[in-house]
Amino acid sequence: MAAVKPNRWWHGLVLGVAGLYFGAPLVASLVFSIDIPGQGVTAQAYTGILDAPGFLDSLWLSLLLAASTIVLVLALTVPAMVAARLRPGRLGSVLEVVCTLPLVVPPIAFVAGIGSILRLGPDRLSETPLYQTFLAVQDERFPIALVLSYTILALPFVYRSLDAGLRTLDVVTLTEAARNCGASPWQVLRRVLLPNLRSSLASAAFLTLALVLGEYTIARILTFETFPVWIVKISGSEARLSVAVSLLSLLITWLLLLALSSAGTKTTTSEE
């Protein structure tokens, strides 16, 4: 007797509703950006993107901030989490609490605290060597203050991604085997552990990139013109241009995320 195939029509229904939910706003935005009343369909909003003042500078700044945040947050979390695996105890619990703490702090309170600290430079430290440091971290060309802020915001997502990868590895056994072969701690991390964590590293970089490219509140309150801040800035005078740039930013973000995801998948497949 032939087995009865389950009726899975609802799978298509769920996918259709999800596609409509995410696709309808994008289609509406595209139509708004190219359909000008009285002129018909035109690509003027897209052809003028590169000539828009501040576009390339703000985009480059956001990409630079994203790359710097990814490097810094991974440099901080990977060695700490590996050390917690090699020495089980309270270190792992403390590390988990510290990395997930940004989730319970409201972003507006977080940025208010950062702003108060940065204002201490001109007010209280003008006659000390730290004054120049406060000015350097607020340099508009590369605001280190934003990198540090984004690193803190990205900690919970990076921690969970790396924790999922480390749970699949026997870190103690791999480390002891490599050390018995004469490898230094740096060689163990670089040649043994990191290659096995590339999928998790790609996922962590994926989430951090999405966070930085979409963050508006902190950059706006601290008066730095990142890409999201620039889009909102021009929306008052160039509505169609801002919508076109928003769609372009979504495309850029998707391509970058796809590249990171593909890199992690290809690496995992080749290792298998």
N, C-alpha and C positions, 0 to 999 in steps of 0.2 A: 504494500500500500504506500503510495507516494506521500511524502511528508507535506503538510500544508504550510505554505510560506506565510509568515506573519504579514499582516497588512500594515505597511509603514507609510501610508499616505500622509500621516501627520508630520513625518520628517520633512517632507517637501513644504508642508504648510508653515512649519517653524522657520525653515530657511527662507521661504518667501517673505514672511512677515519681518524677519531680521533684515533681509536685503532691502525691503521697502523702508524700514525704519532708518537704516544708515544711508541708503542711496537717494531717497527723496530729497533730503536737504542739500545734498551735493548737486543733484540735477537742478534744483531750484536756484542754487547759487550760480551755477554755470549759465543758466538762462538769463539771470539778472545781469551777469557781467558782460554778456555778448549781445543782448537784445535791448537796444536803446530806442525809446519811443520817438517816432518821427524820422529815424535814420535806418531802422531795420537791424539786421544782424551784422555786427562788426567785431573785429578782434582788437580794437584799439586799446582796450584795457590791458590786454596781454602784451601787445607789442611795445607798450610804454613802460613796462615793468623795469627793465634794465636802466632806463633813463630817469627813473624816479629818484629824486635826491634822498640819499640815506639808505637805499635798498641794499646795495652790496655791502656797505659798511656794517649795517645791523645784522645781516645774514652771516657775514664772516665772523662777527663778534660772537654770535650765538653758537656757531659751529666750533669756534675756538674754545669757548666756555664748556661746551659739551665734551670735547676731547680731553680737556684738562681735568674736568670733573671725573670722567671715567678713569683716567690714569690714577688720580689721587685716591678715589674711593676704593679702587681695587688694590692699590699699594698699601692701604691701611687695613683692609678687611682680610685679604687672603693670608698674609703671614699670621695675623692674630687668630684666625679661625683654625688654621693648621696647627698652631701651638696649642690651642684649646683641645684639639683632637689628640695630640700627642701626650698631653698631660691632663687626663680627665679629672674633674673636680669642680670647684666653685668658679674657676675661670670661665668655663663655658656658659654658666648661668649669668654671670656678670656681663659677659660680652653680649649675650642675647638681649638682656634688659637695656643695655646702653644703645644697641643698634636699633631696637624697636621703639625707643623712647620718643623719637621725633613724630611718631604717629599720634601721640596723645597731646602734643603741643599745637595749639591753633596757629596756622600760618601768620595771621595778623599779629599775634602776640610774639611770635618768633622774630618777625621782621621789625617789630617795635623795639625789641631788646637789642637787635643788631644796630639799628639806627641810633639808639641811645649810646651804645658803646662807641660807635664811630664819631659821634659828636664830642666825645671826651677829648679827642685829639686837639682841636682848636681851642677848646674851653679850658682844659686843665694841663695839657702836656706841651704847650707851645715852647717851653724853655727846657725841654728834656730831649734826649736822643730818640725817644719813641715817637716824637712828633712827625718826623719824616716817614716813619713806618706807617703811621695812620694815613698819611697822604698817599703813600705808594699803593696800599691795598685798595684805595678808592680811585685809582687812575682810570679815566674813562676809556682809554685805549685797551686796557685789559684789567678789569676790576677783580682783583684777587678776592675781595670780600664776597662777590657773587659765587666764585668757585668754592669757597669755604662753606657758604650757605647751601649751595646745591649739593655739596658732598654730604652734609648733615641730612638733608631731605632724602637723599638717595640711599642712605644706610639701611633702612628696613627692607627695601626691595632687593638690594645687593646681598644682604645677609641671607634672606630666604632663598635666593637663587643659588648661592654658594653652599648653603646648608644642605639643599636637596642634592647637589652634586657630591658633597663630601660623605653623605650618608650611603652612597653607592660604592664607596672606596674603603678598603682596609688601610687607612693611612699609616697606622703603626707598623703593620707588616711590610708595606712598601718602603717605608722610611728605613726600617731596620735592615732590609735586604740591600738597599742602596748604600747604606753606611758600611755594611760588611764588605761591599765591593770597593770601598775607598772613596765614596762620594762625599763631598762637603755638604753642609746644610743648604747652601745656595744651589749646588748642583742637584740636590734632591728635589728642591722646590721647582727649579727651572726645567729639569730633564725628566722627572718622574711624575710629580704631582700636577703641574700645570697642564701638560699634554692630556692628562685624564680628566681635567676640569674645563676643557675648552668649550664644551657645550654650555656649561653653567656660566662660564665667563662671558660667552656671547650673549646669554640671556640677561646677565647683569648689565652688560653694556647696552643692550637693547632697551631695557627699562630706564636706565639713566639718561640715555639719549632722548627718549620720548619725554622724560620729565623736564630736562633743560630746555628743549626746543618749544615746549608748551607753557613754561612758567612765565607768569606776567606780574603777579602781585609784588613779589620781593623786588624785582628789577624796577618796577614803576615807583614804588615807595622810596627806594634808594636813589632814584633819578638816573638810572642807567638805561640807555636806549638799546635794548636788545631787539631781536627780530619781532617777538610778539608785541612789545611796547611800540615799535615803529608802525606795525599794522594798525593798532588802535589809534595811533596819533594821526595817521593819514585818513582814517575812516570818516572824519568829520568833513573834510574838503574833497576827498576823492573816494566816494563810496564804492563805485564799480572797480576801481583800481585796488582798493583794500580787499574786496571779495576775491578778485583775481589772484592777488598775492597770497591770500589765505589758502585758496585751492592749490596754488603752486607749492606752498609750504607743506601742505598735506602730502603732495606727491613726493617732494624731496624727503620728507620724514619716512614715508612708506618705502622708498627706494633704499634709504640708509638702513632701515630696520630689516628689510629683506636681505640686504647684503650681509648684515651681521648674522641673521638667522641662517642663511645659506652657508656661511663660513663655518658656523658651529655644526651644522648637519653634515657637510662634506667631511669635516675632520673626524666626526664620530663614525661615519660610514667607512672611511679609509682605514681607521684603526681597527674596526671589526674585521 
